[in-house]
Amino acid sequence: MGRFHKRLHDVHLQLLDIEAKTRLRLMPPDLELLLHLYADGRLTSTELAVKVRCSPAGFALVKKRLLEAGLIVSERCTDDRRVTYFGLAPAVFEAFQSLESLKRDSSESKSVFSSFSEALVISAKDAVKA
């Protein structure tokens, strides 16, 4: 097994470990929300809902699942108690950082990550249709 595939395997094991510990099967909307939090840092509920483009009820369900599983954390705004910020839990942030370093370090990563992105988009579209 090459260095890239070994690291990709390790990241996959990290994600599986997170799923096993939280007893949560990550679905495309979950991953999309997590990816937005990784890319943009902490966001409010309103900001996340706009980015995920989900119905309010669907968004509330995804947010609740991820909070209960400990994959995201919430923090009240100190200036306005009505506002809550959401961010990634440390273990999830580390898993995404590992993926990011794989993406940067490998010439093979372009095909792997573009296939992953395409599969994620197709899965998300299928989930919306259902």
TIKE-165355 format. One record per residue (C-alpha): residue number from 1; residue in three letters; x, y, z. Coordinates in nm, 4 decimals, m for minus. Layout:
! TIKE-165355
   num   residuo          X          Y          Z
   NUM       Ala          X          Y          Z
...
END
This chain:
! TIKE-165355
   num   residuo          X          Y          Z
     1       Met     0.0000     0.0000     0.0000
     2       Gly     0.1432     0.3375    m0.1036
     3       Arg     0.1934     0.6272     0.1355
     4       Phe    m0.1134     0.8147     0.0056
     5       His    m0.3420     0.5113     0.0333
     6       Lys    m0.2105     0.4360     0.3821
     7       Arg    m0.2910     0.7903     0.4967
     8       Leu    m0.6316     0.7801     0.3269
     9       His    m0.6998     0.4491     0.5023
    10       Asp    m0.5999     0.6068     0.8370
    11       Val    m0.8383     0.8991     0.7810
    12       His    m1.1150     0.6579     0.6849
    13       Leu    m1.0531     0.4687     1.0092
    14       Gln    m1.0705     0.7997     1.1998
    15       Leu    m1.4110     0.8735     1.0476
    16       Leu    m1.5334     0.5192     1.1148
    17       Asp    m1.4130     0.5511     1.4744
    18       Ile    m1.6090     0.8761     1.5119
    19       Glu    m1.9187     0.7052     1.3706
    20       Ala    m1.8729     0.4066     1.6033
    21       Lys    m1.8214     0.6223     1.9125
    22       Thr    m2.1206     0.8396     1.8355
    23       Arg    m2.3356     0.5543     1.7023
    24       Leu    m2.4325     0.7830     1.4188
    25       Arg    m2.4248     0.6970     1.0502
    26       Leu    m2.3187     1.0143     0.8716
    27       Met    m2.5545     1.1082     0.5893
    28       Pro    m2.4852     1.3593     0.3069
    29       Pro    m2.6603     1.6517     0.4855
    30       Asp    m2.4538     1.5772     0.7982
    31       Leu    m2.1322     1.5800     0.5968
    32       Glu    m2.2324     1.8975     0.4160
    33       Leu    m2.2931     2.0783     0.7450
    34       Leu    m1.9615     1.9504     0.8842
    35       Leu    m1.7764     2.0582     0.5688
    36       His    m1.9222     2.4099     0.5934
    37       Leu    m1.8153     2.4360     0.9563
    38       Tyr    m1.4668     2.3193     0.8639
    39       Ala    m1.4377     2.5625     0.5744
    40       Asp    m1.5985     2.8649     0.7413
    41       Gly    m1.5299     2.8161     1.1110
    42       Arg    m1.8019     2.8760     1.3652
    43       Leu    m2.1373     2.9866     1.2265
    44       Thr    m2.4799     3.0767     1.3596
    45       Ser    m2.7848     2.8591     1.2973
    46       Thr    m2.9127     3.1030     1.0370
    47       Glu    m2.5805     3.1099     0.8506
    48       Leu    m2.5620     2.7292     0.8518
    49       Ala    m2.9204     2.6875     0.7332
    50       Val    m2.8526     2.9174     0.4361
    51       Lys    m2.5349     2.7281     0.3429
    52       Val    m2.6902     2.3820     0.3743
    53       Arg    m3.0024     2.4895     0.1805
    54       Cys    m3.2256     2.2638     0.3819
    55       Ser    m3.5799     2.3097     0.5069
    56       Pro    m3.5926     2.4531     0.8600
    57       Ala    m3.7239     2.1215     0.9942
    58       Gly    m3.4590     1.9197     0.8081
    59       Phe    m3.1853     2.1521     0.9226
    60       Ala    m3.3031     2.1326     1.2856
    61       Leu    m3.2936     1.7525     1.2655
    62       Val    m2.9400     1.7423     1.1219
    63       Lys    m2.8172     1.9956     1.3784
    64       Lys    m2.9787     1.8033     1.6647
    65       Arg    m2.8289     1.4701     1.5498
    66       Leu    m2.4795     1.6165     1.5233
    67       Leu    m2.5028     1.7984     1.8571
    68       Glu    m2.6281     1.4877     2.0391
    69       Ala    m2.3514     1.2799     1.8801
    70       Gly    m2.0900     1.5327     1.9931
    71       Leu    m1.9691     1.6035     1.6389
    72       Ile    m2.0474     1.9733     1.6660
    73       Val    m2.0409     2.2039     1.9639
    74       Ser    m2.2532     2.5065     2.0440
    75       Glu    m2.1617     2.8278     2.2197
    76       Arg    m2.3854     3.1181     2.3176
    77       Cys    m2.2850     3.4616     2.1925
    78       Thr    m2.1642     3.6780     2.4811
    79       Asp    m2.3128     3.9944     2.3292
    80       Asp    m2.6538     3.8560     2.2313
    81       Arg    m2.7866     3.5572     2.4273
    82       Arg    m3.0348     3.4801     2.1479
    83       Val    m2.7481     3.3892     1.9131
    84       Thr    m2.5780     3.0501     1.9254
    85       Tyr    m2.2604     2.9678     1.7358
    86       Phe    m2.1800     2.6176     1.6143
    87       Gly    m1.8393     2.4694     1.5444
    88       Leu    m1.6728     2.1332     1.4903
    89       Ala    m1.5801     1.9093     1.7805
    90       Pro    m1.1989     1.8716     1.8073
    91       Ala    m1.1922     1.5091     1.6809
    92       Val    m1.3937     1.6001     1.3718
    93       Phe    m1.1748     1.9029     1.3048
    94       Glu    m0.8662     1.6782     1.3220
    95       Ala    m1.0184     1.4292     1.0775
    96       Phe    m1.0892     1.7093     0.8284
    97       Gln    m0.7375     1.8484     0.8749
    98       Ser    m0.6002     1.5025     0.7931
    99       Leu    m0.8091     1.4936     0.4761
   100       Glu    m0.6902     1.8431     0.3842
   101       Ser    m0.3253     1.7466     0.4283
   102       Leu    m0.3818     1.4391     0.2117
   103       Lys    m0.5334     1.6607    m0.0544
   104       Arg    m0.2335     1.8954    m0.0493
   105       Asp     0.0366     1.6290    m0.0306
   106       Ser    m0.0598     1.3854    m0.3028
   107       Ser    m0.0728     1.4032    m0.6785
   108       Glu    m0.3130     1.1081    m0.6643
   109       Ser    m0.5519     1.3063    m0.4486
   110       Lys    m0.7103     1.5038    m0.7319
   111       Ser    m0.8818     1.1981    m0.8784
   112       Val    m0.9698     1.0528    m0.5371
   113       Phe    m1.1142     1.3772    m0.4019
   114       Ser    m1.2982     1.4694    m0.7211
   115       Ser    m1.4588     1.1228    m0.7182
   116       Phe    m1.5440     1.1684    m0.3489
   117       Ser    m1.6944     1.5115    m0.4182
   118       Glu    m1.8982     1.3792    m0.7112
   119       Ala    m2.0265     1.0880    m0.5005
   120       Leu    m2.1179     1.3274    m0.2190
   121       Val    m2.3102     1.5547    m0.4582
   122       Ile    m2.4931     1.2577    m0.6139
   123       Ser    m2.5796     1.1220    m0.2680
   124       Ala    m2.7062     1.4617    m0.1571
   125       Lys    m2.9230     1.4936    m0.4691
   126       Asp    m3.0619     1.1421    m0.4133
   127       Ala    m3.1382     1.2263    m0.0494
   128       Val    m3.3260     1.5398    m0.1571
   129       Lys    m3.5326     1.3424    m0.4115
   130       Ala    m3.6334     1.0813    m0.1495
END
